[in-house]
């Protein structure tokens, strides 16, 4: 089977097995792609979309259409994001985790590279999308900078994974009055976070 045939068949299986899900026409493409990436239907129950004044999906789509930066906490997430659609609008996908300046700052401050990378990216994320697919420390620091009005991304995609502060950092994100897409619990990961950006990029490209 050709790649597109495999994807189409996968989506058919997902649609059949998901049944009635209650997501709207914007939300379901995101959840469906998360399931396609992970083969995990639990995301139907665990995903959370910000329900405040600003629609988080619209915020993400507009950021892509306007060519704003997409910054990830891991290179795995960066590599997993579709570049064709993002670059079509002049956007760039970057990750600072391996930058020497980040390593130096983290060592001097006694913090994680993920946290230091958020600080280094504060100016670059203006109006863009910050993607957390691994490190709770990155998500916690990002929320602190937003509260201090030192960072202003259009959308937070928060999917840290693991046993230490992953679920807790996402619970805190859900108390923030700010556009986000996240989930309850320990599950997540760079591949899941990237899949959400990809769903947004495809929707943005369809509006071209």
N, C-alpha and C positions, 0 to 999 in steps of 0.2 A: 504494500500500500504506500502511496505517496504521503508526504508529511501532512498536507492539508486534509487528505482523506482520513488519516489517523486522528487528527484533531477534531474533525467534524463528527466522526464516529464516537469519540470520547465524549463530546458534548451531548450527543444523543443519549448515551448511557447515563450521563449525569442527570440530564433532564428527566429521564424515566425513573431513576432511582430516588431523586430528590422529591418528586411529587409536588404537592402544594407546599409552598414555602413562605409566602407572605411578603417577599421582597418586591420592591417596585422595579420599574424598567431600568433605573440607573444602578440600583444596588445589586440586582441579580447577576449582571455580567461580571461584577467584581467577585462575588461569592463563588460563582461558577468557575472562574479562572483559578481561584484559590484551591478549589476542590480538584480541578484538572491538574494543578501543579503537585498536589500532595496525596491525592486519592483519599482524602480525609473529609467525610461528610459532617464531622463534628463542628466544622466552621459555620455550618448553617445555624447552629444554636449559640455559638460562642462569639461571633462577630458583633461588633458594636460600632455604629455610626453616630457621630456627633449630631445631636438633635436641636442645636441652638439656632440662632438667627441666620447663620451662614451655612449653606448646604456644603458639606465637606467634599462631595463628589464634584459639584460645580467649581469649588475652589481649586481642586486639583486639575480639572480640565482647563480652567482658565489660566492657571500657572503654566501649563504645557503650551497652550495656544500662544501665550505671551512670551515664550522662550525663556522662562525663568529657570534658575538653576535647580537641579535635583541632586541632593547630597545624601550619601548613604553612610551608614556606620561601618560597613564592611565592604571589602572588594568583591566578595561573593555576590552581594546584592547589586553592586554596580555592574558587574559582568552580566547578571541575569536580566537587566533591564533592556528592553528593545530600544535600540538607538535610532533606527530609521525614522520612526514617528517623532521622537523627541527632537532629533536634529532637523527635521523638516521645518520646525518652527524656530530654529535658532537656539534651542536649549542645549545644555550640557549636563552630563551625568558625571559626578566626581565623588571621590572618597579620599579623605585626608589621613586615614589611619596609619598609613605607611610613611607619611612625610617626616623627614628628619626633625623639622621644627616641632612637630607634635610630640615626637619621642623625647626630645630634650625638655619640653615644657612639662610633660607627664612625669619625667624623672625628677625634675626640680621640685615639682609640687607634691610628689608622692601620690599621684592619682593614676587612673587608667588612661591609656591612649585614647580610648573611646570618649572619655570625658573631655580630655584636652582637645580632641578633634572638634568637638562641638563648639568649644570656645573659639578655636581658630576659624571656624566656618560661620560665625555669627553674622558677619557683614555679607557674606556670599549668599546666605539663605533668604534674604529679603524678598518676600513675595513668591518664594519658591516652595519646594517640597523637601522636607527632611524625613529620611527613611531610616527607621531603626529596625533591624532584623536580627539583632544579636544581643547587644549590650544594654542591660537595664541602667547602668551608670550614664550612658549617653542619653537615654530618655529622661531620666531624672534631672540631668544637667540642663537639657533643652527646656524642660518645663520651668526650671529656676530662672533661666535667662529670659524666657517669655514673661514671667511674672515681674521681673525686674525691668522689662521693656528694653532689653538689650538684644533681643532677637525677634524677628517677625516673619516667620514663614507663612505661606498661605495655608499649608496643610501639614499636619503631622501624621505620618504612617508609623504606628508604634506596635511592633511585633517582636519584642525581645523574647528569647526562649530560654528555658532552664528552670533551675530549682531555687536560685538565690535572687530574690527581688524581681524576678521576671513578672510574675502575676501581680505582685504588689505595685510595681511601677505602672503597670497598665491600669490597675484600679485607680491609682492617683490621676492618671491621664484622664480617666472618665469623669473626674470631678472638675477638670479644667474647662472653663468656658471658652473653648477654642476649637476650631475645626480639626477633627481627628478621625482616623479609622483605626480601630484596634480590636482586641478580642479579650475575652475572659480566660484566665487560666495560664498554665505554663507553656502551652504550645505556641509556636510561632516560627521564626527563622528567616534567614535572608531570602530563601527562595519564595516564601509566602509574601514577604514584604515587596519583593520585586514583582511578583505576579499582580499585585494591586496597582503598582505603577503602570505595568503593561496594559492592564484593563483600562486605566484612565487614558493612556496614550492612544489606544485603539479608538476609544470614544471621541477623543479630541480630534484624531485624524478623520473620523467620520463627519465631523463638523466643518472640515476644511472647505 
